[in-house]
Amino acid sequence: MNKHDHLVKLRAQLEKAGKPKAQLELQFAELESPVFNPAGRYLLNMFSELSSTRQNGMNGPGPITYLEMKAYSDLADCDIEPWEVEVIKLLDSAFMEELQKIISKEN
C-alpha cells in the first residue's frame, strides 16, 4: 500500500471518529491536489510553506499576506519574482474560496 492509500484510509477513520470535515479537508488537501508540471512544483512548495503561516481569526484562517511573503523571501534567502507573487496570490484565493465553501456546508 502506498502513502496515498494510507492517507485515504486514515482520513476515512478520522471522519468516522467524528473529526470536523473542515479540519480534515485542510489536513488532507494533498489527496485532491491536481497533477502539476514538475517545473512549477517549487511554487506549490512555497505556497504550502506560506500557507502554514496563516493567521487565524474569528472567521477562520486568513489569506497569505504580502508581509508574510516578504518575510519568507528574506528568511529563505530567495527573491520572489512579481509573477511568482501573483501565482501565490491566485493559489491563495482559490484555497480561501474552497475553504469558505467547506465552512458554509458545515454551518
PyMOL commands that set and color helices and strands:
alter all, ss='L'
color gray80, all
select helices_A, chain A and resi 3-16+21-27+29-32+38-51+66-75+82-106
alter helices_A, ss='H'
color red, helices_A
select strands_A, chain A and resi 56-57+60-61
alter strands_A, ss='S'
color yellow, strands_A
deselect
rebuild
show_as cartoon
